[in-house]
Amino acid sequence: MKTFVAIILILAFMVTLGIISDIFLGSLYNNMSDFTQQIKAAASDEDYERLWSIYEQMNEWWEKKERLLTVVIDHSHISDIDRSMSEIRSGIFGRESIEALLAAARVETELELISRNEHFNIN
């Protein structure tokens, strides 16, 4: 009987962690999507000062979330996002709005793939 209760508790714990990670990934995607939309708008306007300000905010936010994210998902996804973030930065410094725009779209796509592929399913 004790074994059965222990198994149920472990199962409940695992399901709870899965649901929490799913909520975290959904919130991460929504927040980063807001940043990338702002980056796209600033890049389209070629407003490099605003673009840099948004990038700094996004990068600071990403650095805080990245550590926790490494616990939840495959590390190769994080490397892809880091690479795209660097490309946004390069685009801003090089005053290449198209490069920053494309890199922001890649960040958003990579996060969408993470959100879709790492989604918690009880099936």
Backbone as a chain_set.jsonl record, in Angstrom:
{"seq": "MKTFVAIILILAFMVTLGIISDIFLGSLYNNMSDFTQQIKAAASDEDYERLWSIYEQMNEWWEKKERLLTVVIDHSHISDIDRSMSEIRSGIFGRESIEALLAAARVETELELISRNEHFNIN", "coords": {"N": [[0.825, -1.186, 0.0], [1.97, 1.233, 0.785], [3.826, 1.537, -1.237], [2.185, 1.872, -3.456], [0.966, 4.347, -2.845], [3.253, 5.95, -2.83], [4.003, 5.752, -5.534], [1.81, 6.989, -6.765], [2.087, 9.575, -5.698], [4.568, 10.313, -6.796], [3.927, 10.219, -9.521], [1.948, 12.234, -9.614], [3.535, 14.409, -8.931], [5.287, 14.501, -11.145], [3.478, 15.053, -13.242], [2.567, 17.55, -12.397], [4.969, 19.051, -12.546], [5.336, 18.92, -15.317], [3.122, 20.363, -16.246], [3.642, 22.877, -15.111], [6.047, 23.522, -16.428], [5.081, 23.703, -19.02], [3.369, 25.915, -18.84], [5.284, 27.828, -18.229], [6.833, 27.791, -20.615], [4.911, 28.698, -22.443], [4.419, 31.305, -21.485], [6.971, 32.352, -21.783], [7.264, 32.286, -24.573], [5.216, 34.109, -25.323], [6.098, 36.529, -24.107], [8.649, 36.898, -25.308], [7.87, 37.057, -27.92], [6.514, 39.487, -27.924], [8.715, 41.211, -27.576], [10.134, 40.634, -29.969], [8.328, 41.526, -31.889], [8.376, 44.263, -31.387], [11.041, 44.758, -32.035], [10.977, 44.145, -34.77], [9.266, 46.188, -35.682], [10.752, 48.505, -35.049], [13.02, 48.005, -36.599], [11.934, 48.034, -39.159], [11.285, 50.708, -39.32], [13.78, 51.698, -39.299], [14.891, 52.795, -37.009], [17.405, 53.064, -35.157], [18.274, 53.72, -32.579], [16.038, 53.25, -30.936], [15.77, 50.585, -31.587], [18.134, 49.507, -30.509], [17.659, 50.007, -27.795], [15.385, 48.413, -27.293], [16.483, 45.929, -27.909], [18.439, 45.71, -25.866], [16.791, 45.532, -23.58], [15.406, 43.171, -24.206], [17.534, 41.347, -24.341], [18.549, 41.445, -21.727], [16.311, 40.463, -20.323], [16.164, 37.933, -21.522], [18.589, 36.731, -20.674], [18.072, 36.321, -17.986], [15.961, 34.474, -18.083], [17.045, 32.404, -19.524], [18.706, 30.682, -18.016], [16.911, 29.239, -16.38], [15.471, 28.061, -18.378], [17.236, 26.215, -19.46], [16.927, 24.025, -17.855], [14.544, 22.973, -18.615], [14.368, 22.501, -21.42], [15.914, 21.187, -24.469], [19.34, 21.853, -24.98], [20.367, 22.634, -27.444], [18.434, 24.152, -28.701], [18.53, 26.501, -27.247], [21.039, 27.423, -27.916], [20.604, 28.048, -30.607], [18.83, 30.201, -30.358], [20.448, 32.013, -28.969], [22.382, 32.47, -30.942], [20.824, 33.731, -32.914], [20.079, 35.991, -31.476], [22.548, 37.244, -31.284], [22.886, 37.849, -33.95], [20.899, 39.747, -34.286], [21.97, 41.79, -32.765], [24.343, 42.263, -34.223], [23.217, 43.188, -36.589], [22.106, 45.582, -35.706], [24.393, 47.043, -34.888], [25.738, 47.143, -37.324], [24.025, 48.673, -38.704], [22.139, 47.438, -40.292], [19.124, 46.977, -41.023], [17.508, 45.014, -42.175], [18.843, 42.63, -41.603], [18.617, 42.573, -38.795], [15.861, 42.449, -38.608], [15.279, 39.974, -39.853], [16.684, 38.239, -38.143], [15.259, 38.633, -35.768], [12.836, 37.539, -36.525], [13.676, 34.897, -36.786], [14.275, 34.273, -34.101], [11.73, 34.373, -33.0], [10.497, 32.306, -34.453], [12.066, 30.109, -33.646], [11.427, 30.028, -30.924], [8.722, 29.466, -31.133], [8.841, 26.903, -32.216], [10.086, 25.57, -30.081], [8.122, 25.896, -28.129], [6.085, 24.408, -29.299], [7.283, 21.842, -29.697], [8.263, 21.055, -27.21], [6.079, 20.831, -25.683], [3.954, 19.833, -23.057], [2.376, 16.797, -22.916], [-0.254, 14.69, -21.967], [-1.127, 12.477, -23.188]], "CA": [[0.0, 0.0, 0.0], [2.87, 2.378, 0.82], [4.412, 1.632, -2.564], [1.148, 2.433, -4.324], [0.839, 5.773, -2.499], [4.486, 6.593, -3.287], [3.925, 5.82, -6.987], [0.804, 8.022, -7.079], [2.695, 10.882, -5.382], [5.598, 10.579, -7.808], [3.209, 10.508, -10.77], [1.332, 13.555, -9.462], [4.639, 15.365, -8.964], [5.759, 14.588, -12.528], [2.446, 15.74, -14.017], [2.603, 18.95, -11.96], [6.151, 19.668, -13.157], [5.068, 19.053, -16.746], [2.164, 21.467, -16.437], [4.352, 24.124, -14.785], [6.985, 23.826, -17.511], [4.276, 24.105, -20.174], [2.935, 27.292, -18.576], [6.491, 28.64, -18.351], [7.178, 27.915, -22.033], [3.904, 29.547, -23.075], [4.667, 32.68, -21.073], [8.232, 32.728, -22.408], [6.988, 32.559, -25.984], [4.433, 35.341, -25.428], [6.939, 37.682, -23.771], [9.681, 37.089, -26.327], [7.164, 37.474, -29.131], [6.304, 40.933, -27.781], [9.998, 41.855, -27.871], [10.486, 40.512, -31.39], [7.439, 42.408, -32.647], [8.913, 45.615, -31.229], [12.284, 44.797, -32.824], [10.586, 44.209, -36.178], [8.717, 47.522, -35.963], [11.86, 49.47, -35.033], [13.886, 47.715, -37.751], [11.222, 48.504, -40.354], [11.397, 52.173, -39.312], [15.218, 51.985, -39.257], [15.126, 53.598, -35.805], [18.438, 52.252, -34.521], [18.332, 54.0, -31.14], [14.942, 52.479, -30.335], [16.11, 49.185, -31.823], [19.136, 49.127, -29.511], [17.002, 50.02, -26.478], [14.544, 47.209, -27.214], [17.391, 44.775, -27.874], [19.028, 45.621, -24.524], [15.753, 45.029, -22.678], [15.154, 41.78, -24.563], [18.705, 40.558, -23.986], [18.575, 41.355, -20.262], [15.222, 39.555, -19.957], [16.538, 36.597, -21.995], [19.645, 36.188, -19.829], [17.446, 35.848, -16.743], [15.12, 33.303, -18.356], [17.826, 31.354, -20.174], [19.185, 29.712, -17.024], [15.802, 28.369, -16.014], [15.069, 27.333, -19.581], [18.139, 25.081, -19.682], [16.427, 22.891, -17.084], [13.301, 22.5, -19.203], [14.437, 22.097, -22.827], [17.167, 20.768, -25.084], [20.281, 22.968, -25.032], [20.621, 23.08, -28.825], [17.469, 25.216, -28.992], [19.018, 27.721, -26.609], [22.16, 27.884, -28.747], [20.037, 28.668, -31.805], [18.288, 31.507, -29.972], [21.606, 32.872, -28.678], [22.972, 32.837, -32.231], [19.934, 34.718, -33.539], [20.191, 37.224, -30.697], [23.808, 37.867, -31.708], [22.66, 38.397, -35.285], [20.146, 41.0, -34.1], [22.963, 42.772, -32.297], [25.204, 42.6, -35.365], [22.421, 44.004, -37.498], [21.968, 46.926, -35.137], [25.686, 47.713, -34.97], [26.06, 47.363, -38.73], [22.924, 49.456, -39.28], [21.486, 46.58, -41.288], [17.804, 46.731, -40.451], [16.982, 43.75, -42.709], [19.465, 41.544, -40.835], [17.984, 42.567, -37.473], [14.481, 42.015, -38.829], [15.29, 38.526, -40.115], [17.121, 37.544, -36.924], [14.133, 38.677, -34.824], [11.868, 36.545, -37.007], [14.221, 33.574, -36.447], [14.088, 34.073, -32.653], [10.314, 34.065, -32.788], [10.253, 30.969, -35.005], [12.712, 29.122, -32.775], [10.628, 29.903, -29.705], [7.479, 28.781, -31.483], [9.18, 25.48, -32.327], [10.304, 25.073, -28.72], [6.814, 25.838, -27.474], [5.327, 23.316, -29.897], [7.948, 20.546, -29.543], [8.493, 20.731, -25.805], [4.771, 20.926, -25.051], [3.64, 18.711, -22.174], [1.198, 16.046, -23.314], [-0.579, 13.56, -21.082], [-1.566, 11.373, -24.058]], "C": [[0.875, 1.257, 0.0], [3.511, 2.607, -0.551], [3.435, 2.278, -3.536], [0.995, 3.938, -4.086], [2.075, 6.534, -2.995], [4.466, 6.767, -4.812], [2.934, 6.905, -7.417], [1.383, 9.412, -6.818], [3.758, 11.272, -6.408], [4.945, 10.944, -9.134], [2.573, 11.897, -10.723], [2.391, 14.654, -9.527], [5.133, 15.579, -10.393], [4.754, 15.338, -13.41], [2.442, 17.233, -13.671], [3.794, 19.679, -12.567], [5.959, 19.876, -14.656], [4.145, 20.223, -17.043], [2.842, 22.813, -16.16], [5.322, 24.498, -15.902], [6.243, 24.271, -18.762], [3.796, 25.551, -20.024], [4.125, 28.239, -18.737], [6.861, 28.848, -19.816], [6.192, 28.809, -22.773], [4.124, 31.009, -22.746], [5.959, 33.205, -21.691], [8.01, 33.107, -23.871], [6.232, 33.88, -26.14], [5.274, 36.582, -25.154], [7.992, 37.944, -24.841], [9.058, 37.529, -27.64], [6.867, 38.974, -29.091], [7.587, 41.698, -28.108], [10.317, 41.797, -29.366], [9.581, 41.369, -32.273], [7.923, 43.853, -32.565], [10.198, 45.792, -32.035], [11.943, 44.925, -34.304], [10.068, 45.594, -36.558], [9.833, 48.563, -36.019], [12.795, 49.255, -36.218], [13.232, 48.193, -39.043], [11.312, 50.027, -40.48], [12.845, 52.645, -39.385], [15.56, 52.967, -38.133], [16.116, 52.828, -34.93], [18.575, 52.517, -33.027], [17.25, 53.215, -30.406], [15.221, 50.984, -30.454], [17.111, 48.699, -30.779], [18.523, 49.056, -28.119], [16.15, 48.768, -26.283], [15.414, 45.964, -27.106], [17.998, 44.605, -26.479], [18.033, 45.066, -23.515], [15.505, 43.544, -22.924], [16.314, 40.893, -24.117], [18.816, 40.381, -22.473], [17.512, 40.373, -19.769], [15.591, 38.115, -20.323], [17.592, 35.97, -21.094], [19.093, 35.666, -18.506], [16.674, 34.556, -16.971], [15.923, 32.121, -18.892], [18.288, 30.283, -19.198], [18.101, 28.719, -16.631], [15.379, 27.5, -17.194], [15.963, 26.126, -19.848], [17.707, 23.841, -18.918], [15.278, 22.21, -17.826], [13.467, 21.929, -20.613], [15.837, 21.67, -23.252], [18.072, 21.988, -25.291], [20.543, 23.466, -26.447], [19.654, 24.188, -29.227], [17.962, 26.548, -28.426], [20.184, 28.292, -27.406], [21.656, 28.579, -30.007], [19.499, 30.067, -31.494], [19.431, 32.471, -29.669], [22.262, 33.364, -29.975], [22.127, 33.91, -32.923], [19.963, 36.052, -32.792], [21.471, 37.976, -31.077], [23.658, 38.496, -33.093], [21.835, 39.682, -35.224], [21.117, 42.101, -33.708], [23.877, 43.21, -33.431], [24.468, 43.489, -36.361], [22.259, 45.423, -37.011], [23.284, 47.687, -35.273], [26.071, 48.037, -36.409], [25.036, 48.227, -39.454], [22.298, 48.728, -40.476], [20.124, 46.183, -40.736], [17.209, 45.408, -40.929], [17.552, 42.57, -41.92], [18.831, 41.436, -39.451], [16.556, 42.053, -37.57], [14.402, 40.499, -39.026], [15.698, 37.732, -38.875], [16.011, 37.537, -35.875], [13.068, 37.666, -35.231], [12.354, 35.13, -36.681], [14.05, 33.275, -34.954], [12.651, 33.659, -32.384], [9.968, 32.662, -33.293], [10.851, 29.883, -34.123], [11.927, 28.928, -31.482], [9.288, 29.22, -29.973], [7.715, 27.279, -31.604], [9.41, 24.854, -30.951], [8.959, 24.881, -28.03], [5.996, 24.662, -27.995], [5.94, 21.947, -29.592], [8.118, 20.12, -28.088], [7.193, 20.775, -25.005], [4.479, 19.662, -24.253], [2.327, 18.075, -22.615], [0.981, 14.884, -22.359], [-0.978, 12.334, -21.898], [-0.736, 10.139, -23.907]], "O": [[0.571, 2.228, -0.692], [3.711, 3.748, -0.966], [3.815, 3.128, -4.341], [0.904, 4.71, -5.041], [1.951, 7.64, -3.52], [4.868, 7.813, -5.321], [3.214, 7.659, -8.349], [1.194, 10.324, -7.623], [3.831, 12.425, -6.832], [5.374, 11.889, -9.795], [2.656, 12.65, -11.693], [2.159, 15.71, -10.115], [5.37, 16.714, -10.804], [5.147, 16.165, -14.233], [2.325, 18.077, -14.559], [3.651, 20.801, -13.052], [6.374, 20.899, -15.2], [4.372, 20.98, -17.987], [2.633, 23.777, -16.896], [5.409, 25.666, -16.281], [6.732, 25.133, -19.492], [3.821, 26.318, -20.987], [3.992, 29.32, -19.311], [7.171, 29.97, -20.218], [6.59, 29.592, -23.636], [4.028, 31.866, -23.625], [6.033, 34.371, -22.08], [8.512, 34.129, -24.34], [6.576, 34.686, -27.005], [5.18, 37.572, -25.879], [8.203, 39.091, -25.236], [9.663, 38.295, -28.391], [6.959, 39.652, -30.114], [7.559, 42.7, -28.822], [10.722, 42.799, -29.956], [10.027, 41.882, -33.299], [7.885, 44.581, -33.557], [10.42, 46.839, -32.643], [12.552, 45.725, -35.014], [10.393, 46.113, -37.626], [9.862, 49.402, -36.92], [13.308, 50.221, -36.783], [13.917, 48.706, -39.929], [11.403, 50.569, -41.581], [13.111, 53.84, -39.516], [16.405, 53.848, -38.292], [15.717, 52.041, -34.071], [18.959, 51.617, -32.28], [17.514, 52.591, -29.378], [14.941, 50.215, -29.534], [16.958, 47.609, -30.228], [18.833, 48.148, -27.348], [16.195, 48.139, -25.226], [15.13, 45.06, -26.321], [18.066, 43.489, -25.965], [18.388, 44.227, -22.687], [15.406, 42.756, -21.984], [16.095, 39.81, -23.576], [19.139, 39.294, -21.993], [17.782, 39.547, -18.897], [15.364, 37.191, -19.542], [17.497, 34.784, -20.78], [19.593, 34.679, -17.968], [16.726, 33.644, -16.145], [15.521, 30.968, -18.73], [18.261, 29.096, -19.524], [18.341, 27.514, -16.559], [14.98, 26.348, -17.022], [15.504, 25.125, -20.399], [18.075, 22.726, -19.287], [15.068, 21.006, -17.68], [12.78, 20.972, -20.97], [16.802, 21.779, -22.495], [17.604, 23.038, -25.731], [20.909, 24.628, -26.624], [20.013, 25.069, -30.009], [17.82, 27.592, -29.063], [20.302, 29.508, -27.553], [22.221, 29.588, -30.428], [19.691, 31.001, -32.273], [19.381, 33.632, -30.077], [22.647, 34.529, -30.083], [22.664, 34.882, -33.453], [19.882, 37.115, -33.407], [21.468, 39.203, -31.179], [24.235, 39.548, -33.37], [22.048, 40.598, -36.018], [21.084, 43.204, -34.255], [24.154, 44.399, -33.582], [25.042, 44.431, -36.906], [22.271, 46.364, -37.804], [23.299, 48.835, -35.717], [26.662, 49.082, -36.679], [25.155, 48.483, -40.652], [21.981, 49.322, -41.506], [19.995, 45.164, -40.057], [16.487, 44.748, -40.182], [16.831, 41.624, -41.606], [18.539, 40.334, -38.986], [16.1, 41.305, -36.706], [13.555, 39.831, -38.432], [15.127, 36.679, -38.59], [15.837, 36.544, -35.168], [12.467, 37.014, -34.377], [11.551, 34.261, -36.34], [13.716, 32.15, -34.582], [12.389, 32.715, -31.637], [9.234, 31.923, -32.636], [10.218, 28.855, -33.881], [11.779, 27.805, -31.001], [8.784, 28.48, -29.129], [6.897, 26.477, -31.154], [8.972, 23.733, -30.696], [8.696, 23.84, -27.428], [5.297, 23.997, -27.229], [5.221, 21.001, -29.268], [8.114, 18.926, -27.789], [7.22, 20.757, -23.774], [4.728, 18.552, -24.724], [1.294, 18.742, -22.678], [1.924, 14.182, -21.992], [-1.148, 11.254, -21.334], [-0.992, 9.138, -24.576]]}, "num_chains": 1, "name": "protein.A"}
